[in-house]
Amino acid sequence: MDKEDYAMAEWIECKISDIGTVVGGATPSTKKAEYYEGGNIAWITPKDLSTFSGRYIQRGEKSITETGLKSCSTQLLPQNTVLFSSRAPIGYVAIAANEVCTNQGFKSVIPNEVTDPLFLFYLLKYNKDKIEGMGSGTTFKEVSGNTMKNIVVKVPVDKEIQTKIASLLGSIDDKIEENERINKNLKWSQWTNIKDSIQYRYNAYNIEVRFLYWVTDTDYSGHQSIKIAQMNVCPSAYTKEFVFLRNTGSGDLHYYAGIDFTTDGGIYLVTMGSNIPAGVSLEAHFMLGR
């Protein structure tokens, strides 16, 4: 998207009810098994979004039956509805990848014909704190349907501009989600001892190291580099990590130090002006990007 397009686009203030239909949800009685057993209608709760990091959700932990759907006020929401949790907590956002329904913990928005669904997703995420601030309640905050409808937001008048903005933001999230999928599927090697109580394991993208290091009769003070291990895995790239080293003999004593990983596989402990006395054992656990 050209900067000129963004700068020259006309933006207006409007209510959420002007760009979509706000819809709540409900829960079929949990005392009636026929409302859930064998059901194939996706039914989403805020809990389902608590561990969900993507944008498009297909279903949650539970599904309901047609009988369960008809037993309460929840309703089927069309594909591309933007789900927004309205309590416990406020602010989880996802897009329905297919028809879904929700419990009462949502005030979802079905975008109208002048609103891009993905833009609406990012719009609600951007306004999450504002919406949360409009919540009320004593036990926990909740955003009512009427409050949600009247939240004022700014949007481009031209849907094409909305789509361009959403596409730009979406391309970034595409890469993030792809990396998450890769990392989930990466298999770690077994922990391997490389020196005394120093261990490492690795996959295609990361090296994870943990060690218990015994400080000998020389105090380490100031900025010093101490080689603690030599690994036989040589990454093509690496990051330097800073770690807190814990004195295992005294839980309240910590030392701030750095880890330097050299291209030949050497691992160095770099003291950062801290005086690490002799006769203590230090433990650390850190990750190095390959």
N, C-alpha and C positions, 0 to 999 in steps of 0.2 A: 504494500500500500504506500503510495506516495505521500510525503509529508504535506504536500499542498492539498491533497484530497482531505486529509484530516483537518487541516487548518481552516479550509473553506467550507467544511460541512456545517450544515445548520443543526444545532442541538436545541432541544426544547425540554422544559421541565414538565413532567406529567406524573400522574399517579400510576402505581402498578396496575390498577384496574383498567387503565387506559391502554395497556399493552398486552393484557392477557386476562384470563379468568382465574380467580383464586378459588381453589377447591380444598376442602378439608378431607379427613378420613375417619375411619372408625375400626373397632375391633369386634369381630364376631365372638359370641360367647365361647370362652375356652372350656366350658363345662360340657359342650356338645361336640363329641368326636366327629360327627358327620360334617361339621363345618370345616374340618381340616384334613382328615384322613383321606388320602387319595386325591387331594386337590391339586389342580395344575394352574391356578390363577395366582400370578406373582403378587405377593403382599409384603410391602416394605415397611420397616420400622426404623426409627433413628439408630437403634443398635446395629442394624445392618450397615449403616453408613459410617459407624464409628471406626471400622477397620477398612473401609473402602477408600482407595486412593485414586481411582479412575474418574472418568466423567460420565460414562454411560453404564447404567446398571440394568441388568436383565431380571434379576429376582433376588429375594432375600433368603433368610434361613428357613422361613415357613411359606407355604402356599395355602390357599383356601379353596373350597369347592364353590360351585355355582350356588348351592344352597346357603353357604356361609356368606357369600357376597350379597345375596338378597335379604339376609337376616338383619342387616345393619345398614347404616347410612354411608358406608364407604362406597366408592364408585370406580369403575374402570377409567383410568386416565389414558389418553392416547399416547402413542409414541411421540417423543420429543417434548413431553411435559417436563418442566423443570421442578424437581422435588426440593422443597426447602423445609428443614426441620424447624418447628416452631416452639419446641420445648424439650428440655432434658436431653441435649442442650439445644439452644437456638443456633442455627447457622450451618448445619450440614447441607450440602448442595450436590445434586446429581441430576442427570438427564435420563429419562425413561428410554431405554433402548427398544422397548416394545410396550404393549399394553400392560399396565400394572395398577395396583391399588395400594393404599397406604392405611396405616392406623391413624389415630387422632393426633399424633405427634407431628403432623405436617400441615403446612399451608402451601400447597403446590400451585404452580402457575402454568396454565395452558396458554402458550403464546398465541396471539391473534395473527391475522394475515400480514400485518405490517411489522411484525417482530421476528427477528432471527432467533431460533431456539438457543443456539450456542452463545450468541451475544447476551441473551437473557441470563444464561447460566453465569457468565462472567460478571454481568451487572449485579446479580444477587450476591455473588461472592464478594464483589467490591463494596457493596452496601451492607455486608453482614453486621458490622459493628453498629451501624446506624439503626438497623432493624432490631438488633438485640437491645439497644437502648430504649426502644419503644415498648419493650415487653413489660408486663406487670404480673404481680402475684406475690404471695407471702412465702409459701413453701418453696416454689421455684418459679422463675420467670417464664411467661408464656406470651406469645404474640397471637392475638385474636385474628379472626378472619377479617373483621372490619378494619383493624389496625393495618394489616398487611395490604389490604386494598388501597389504603390511603397514604402509604409510604410514597414520598415524592422522590423521583429519580430524574436524571438527565439522560436523554437518548438522542442519537442522530435521527432526524426526520427520514432520511433516505435509508431504506432497508439495505440497499447495496453497500452503503458505508458500514452499517452494522455487521454485515457479512464479512467485509474485508477486515474489520477489527477483530472479529471472532476468529477468522482464519489465521491471522497473525499470531494471536494468543494461542490458538489451537495447535499451531505448528510447534510451538515451544513445548506444550504439554504432550504432544505426540512423542517427542524425543524423550521426555522424562518417563512417560509410561512404557516406552520401548525398553529403556534402560532398566526399569523396575522388572519388566518381564524377563529380561536377560538375567538379571541378578537372582531372581527367584529360581531360575532353572540351572544356575551354575552349581556345579558340585565341588565341594571343598575336598582337598586331599585329607588324609588322616594327619592328626597332630604328629609331628616328627621332632625328636630330640636332636638338637644341634650342638649344644654345649651345656653340660651340667643340667640345670633345671630350665634351660631356655628351649622353648618349643616354637614351631611355626607350622602353619598350614597355608595352602594357597589354592586359588582357582585362576581362571583366565584373566581376571581383572584386579584381584586384590591379594595381598599377602597379610595374614594376620599373625601377630607375634605376641607371645606372653612369656614372661620370664620372672624368675626370682633371682636377684643379683646380690651377692654378698660383698659388701665393701671391705677391702683388706685393710692393712695397717696404715695406709696412707689416706689422709683426709683429702677430699675433693672440694676445693673452694674456688670461687671465681668462675671464669668461663673456660672449662676444660673439656676435651673430647676424650672419651674412654671407649675403646673398642670392646664390645661385649660379645660379639658373635660374628662368624663368617658363614654366610648362607651359600648353598650351591644353586640357588635360583636367582637368575639375573634378569630383572624386569627391563623392558625397553624404556620405561619412564617411571618416575617415582615421585612421591610427595614427602615432605618433611612434616612430621607430626610432633606436637608438643603434648606431653603427658604429665600427669601428677604421679610421682613415685611415692608409694606409701611405705613407711617404716613398719615392717611387720611385727616388730617388737613393741611398738607403741602406736596404737591406732590413731592417735591425735597428731602425730608428727608426719607432715607431708613435705615433699621437696618438689619444687617446680623445675622441670628439666626438659630437654628436647631429645628427640630421636633423629639421628641423621643416617640416612640409608644411601650408601654409595653404589655406583653402577657396577662395581665388581662383586656386590653381594655382602659387603661389610655393614654391620649395624653398630652404630656408635651412640653412646650415652653422652649427651652434651649438658654439662651443668650450667645453669643460667644465673650465676652469681650467688647461688645457695651454698652454704657450707654443709656438706654431707659428711658426717663424722664416720670414723672407722668403727668396725664392729657391729654394723647394723645390716640387715637384709632389706632389700627394696623389691617391691613387686610392681609390675607394669603390664598393661594389656593395650595394644594399639594396632591400628590397621595402616597398611601402606598401599597406595594406589599404584598399579603397575602401568 
